[in-house]
């Protein structure tokens, strides 16, 4: 049962004060999810007799436009900091530098990077094939020298050898391909957070778009 004071004071104005407070910290899409859950909860309270009044209808759905917010990007200074942080010779440095370059130079999605296979890198033709894209069209890109060097060094010095997998980027321990782009992206997100950068891999794609 609901506490008597909450049951007495629960009203549309109190609900919207709560949503207004949450809106200061949430993106529009996340706030919409909160509203949907709250609407279902209020409907449940009414149907089970815990509330005399159905307050669910007061939560009117609102649209979230895909281009309503300016996408986050990374400043040139922060991007330079990230590249300096990956200038070392460790497995993580070599992998993360190659990934950063693929994201920043080509504007690839992290899922596209995770799905890159050895045969997608055409060394002699100096081309990079990006397959399985969101629009289902393959993309052939010139293999920029700085990217080629980073990929070659990662594959020679850091990529686990003797595995049956054809994906370029493999987990170091118990080598296997990354399950998905989100899981792969977390390895980079953790590194950026240590630098004080609250950025996700997709922000690098928007950074390229703004240049």
C-alpha positions as CSV (number, residue, x, y, z in Angstrom):
1,X,0.0,0.0,0.0
2,X,1.1,3.6,-0.6
3,X,2.0,5.7,2.4
4,X,-1.0,7.8,3.4
5,X,0.8,11.1,2.9
6,X,2.0,10.1,-0.6
7,X,-1.5,8.9,-1.6
8,X,-3.0,12.2,-0.4
9,X,-0.5,14.5,-2.0
10,X,0.0,12.6,-5.3
11,X,-1.3,15.0,-8.0
12,X,-0.5,16.0,-11.6
13,X,1.4,19.1,-10.3
14,X,3.6,16.9,-8.1
15,X,4.3,14.5,-10.9
16,X,5.3,17.2,-13.2
17,X,7.6,18.8,-10.6
18,X,9.3,15.4,-10.4
19,X,9.7,15.2,-14.1
20,X,11.0,18.7,-14.3
21,X,13.7,17.8,-11.7
22,X,14.7,14.7,-13.7
23,X,14.7,16.7,-17.0
24,X,17.7,18.7,-15.7
25,X,19.9,15.5,-15.8
26,X,18.4,13.4,-18.5
27,X,18.4,13.5,-22.3
28,X,14.9,13.9,-24.0
29,X,14.9,10.2,-25.0
30,X,15.7,9.1,-21.4
31,X,13.1,11.4,-20.0
32,X,10.5,10.0,-22.3
33,X,11.3,6.5,-21.0
34,X,10.8,7.7,-17.4
35,X,7.5,9.2,-18.4
36,X,6.3,5.9,-20.0
37,X,7.3,3.9,-16.9
38,X,5.6,6.4,-14.6
39,X,2.4,6.3,-16.7
40,X,2.3,2.5,-16.5
41,X,3.0,2.6,-12.7
42,X,0.2,5.1,-12.1
43,X,-2.2,3.0,-14.2
44,X,-1.3,0.0,-12.1
45,X,-1.9,1.8,-8.9
46,X,-5.4,2.8,-10.0
47,X,-6.3,-0.6,-11.3
48,X,-5.3,-2.3,-8.1
49,X,-7.2,0.2,-5.9
50,X,-4.2,1.8,-4.4
51,X,-5.2,5.1,-6.0
52,X,-8.8,6.4,-6.3
53,X,-8.0,8.5,-9.3
54,X,-6.2,7.4,-12.5
55,X,-3.4,9.9,-13.0
56,X,-1.9,8.2,-16.0
57,X,-3.8,10.3,-18.6
58,X,-2.2,13.5,-17.2
59,X,1.2,12.3,-18.6
60,X,0.8,13.3,-22.2
61,X,3.3,11.7,-24.6
62,X,5.7,14.1,-26.2
63,X,7.8,13.7,-29.4
64,X,11.6,13.4,-29.4
65,X,12.9,14.7,-32.7
66,X,16.0,13.0,-34.0
67,X,17.7,16.3,-34.8
68,X,16.4,18.3,-31.9
69,X,19.8,18.2,-30.1
70,X,23.2,19.1,-31.3
71,X,25.3,15.9,-31.2
72,X,28.1,15.8,-28.8
73,X,31.6,16.1,-30.2
74,X,35.1,16.2,-28.8
75,X,37.2,19.3,-29.0
76,X,40.5,19.3,-30.9
77,X,42.4,19.8,-27.6
78,X,40.7,16.8,-26.0
79,X,41.2,14.7,-29.1
80,X,44.9,15.5,-29.0
81,X,45.0,14.5,-25.3
82,X,43.5,11.1,-26.2
83,X,46.1,10.5,-29.0
84,X,48.9,11.5,-26.7
85,X,47.6,9.0,-24.1
86,X,47.8,6.2,-26.7
87,X,51.3,7.0,-27.8
88,X,52.8,4.1,-25.8
89,X,53.8,0.6,-26.8
90,X,51.5,-1.5,-24.7
91,X,48.8,-3.8,-26.1
92,X,46.1,-1.3,-25.0
93,X,48.0,1.7,-26.5
94,X,48.4,0.1,-29.9
95,X,44.8,-1.2,-30.0
96,X,43.2,2.1,-28.7
97,X,45.3,4.3,-31.0
98,X,44.2,2.3,-34.1
99,X,40.6,2.4,-33.0
100,X,40.7,6.2,-32.3
101,X,42.1,6.8,-35.7
102,X,39.4,4.7,-37.4
103,X,36.8,6.7,-35.5
104,X,38.3,10.1,-35.9
105,X,39.7,9.9,-39.5
106,X,36.8,8.1,-41.1
107,X,33.9,8.8,-38.8
108,X,33.1,5.1,-38.5
109,X,30.7,3.7,-35.9
110,X,32.2,1.6,-33.1
111,X,30.2,-1.4,-34.4
112,X,31.8,-1.0,-37.8
113,X,35.2,-1.0,-36.3
114,X,34.4,-4.1,-34.2
115,X,33.3,-5.9,-37.3
116,X,36.4,-5.2,-39.4
117,X,38.0,-8.3,-40.7
118,X,41.5,-9.0,-42.0
119,X,40.3,-9.3,-45.6
120,X,38.7,-5.9,-45.3
121,X,42.2,-4.3,-45.3
122,X,43.6,-4.3,-48.8
123,X,47.2,-3.4,-48.3
124,X,48.4,-3.3,-51.9
125,X,45.4,-1.3,-53.1
126,X,45.6,0.9,-50.0
127,X,41.9,0.6,-49.4
128,X,39.7,-0.2,-46.4
129,X,36.4,-1.9,-46.9
130,X,33.7,-1.2,-44.3
131,X,30.9,-3.8,-44.5
132,X,27.7,-4.5,-42.6
133,X,26.9,-0.8,-42.3
134,X,23.7,0.7,-41.0
135,X,22.5,1.5,-44.5
136,X,23.5,-2.1,-45.7
137,X,25.9,-0.6,-48.3
138,X,29.6,-1.4,-48.3
139,X,32.0,1.5,-48.1
140,X,35.4,1.5,-49.7
141,X,37.8,4.1,-48.2
142,X,41.4,5.1,-49.0
143,X,43.7,3.6,-46.4
144,X,45.3,6.8,-45.0
145,X,49.0,6.2,-44.2
146,X,48.7,7.1,-40.5
147,X,45.8,4.7,-40.1
148,X,47.7,2.0,-42.1
149,X,50.7,2.3,-39.8
150,X,48.6,2.1,-36.7
151,X,46.7,-1.0,-37.9
152,X,49.9,-2.7,-39.1
153,X,51.6,-2.1,-35.8
154,X,48.6,-3.4,-33.8
155,X,48.3,-6.5,-35.9
156,X,52.0,-7.2,-35.8
157,X,52.8,-6.4,-32.1
158,X,49.5,-6.6,-30.2
159,X,46.9,-8.7,-31.9
160,X,46.7,-12.2,-30.5
161,X,48.3,-14.7,-32.9
162,X,47.3,-18.2,-33.8
163,X,43.5,-17.7,-33.5
164,X,40.9,-18.9,-36.0
165,X,39.1,-15.5,-35.9
166,X,39.3,-13.1,-38.8
167,X,38.2,-10.0,-37.0
168,X,40.9,-7.4,-36.7
169,X,40.3,-6.5,-33.1
170,X,40.3,-9.3,-30.6
171,X,40.1,-9.5,-26.8
172,X,43.6,-10.0,-25.4
173,X,42.7,-12.5,-22.8
174,X,41.1,-15.7,-24.1
175,X,41.2,-14.2,-27.6
176,X,37.9,-13.8,-29.2
177,X,36.0,-11.1,-31.2
178,X,34.1,-8.5,-29.2
179,X,30.4,-9.4,-28.8
180,X,29.1,-6.1,-30.2
181,X,30.1,-2.5,-30.7
182,X,28.8,-1.4,-27.3
183,X,31.0,-4.0,-25.5
184,X,34.0,-3.0,-27.6
185,X,33.3,0.7,-27.1
186,X,33.4,0.3,-23.3
187,X,37.2,-0.4,-23.5
188,X,37.7,3.0,-25.1
189,X,35.1,4.8,-22.8
190,X,37.0,3.7,-19.7
191,X,40.2,5.1,-21.1
192,X,38.6,8.4,-22.0
193,X,37.1,8.7,-18.5
194,X,40.5,8.4,-16.9
195,X,41.4,11.5,-18.9
196,X,38.4,13.3,-17.6
197,X,36.6,13.0,-21.0
198,X,32.9,12.2,-20.7
199,X,32.7,11.2,-24.3
200,X,31.5,8.1,-26.1
201,X,33.0,6.7,-29.3
202,X,30.1,8.1,-31.4
203,X,31.2,11.6,-30.4
204,X,34.3,11.2,-32.5
205,X,32.0,10.6,-35.5
206,X,30.3,14.0,-34.8
207,X,33.7,15.6,-34.3
208,X,34.7,14.7,-37.9
209,X,31.3,16.1,-39.1
210,X,32.0,19.4,-37.5
211,X,35.5,19.8,-38.9
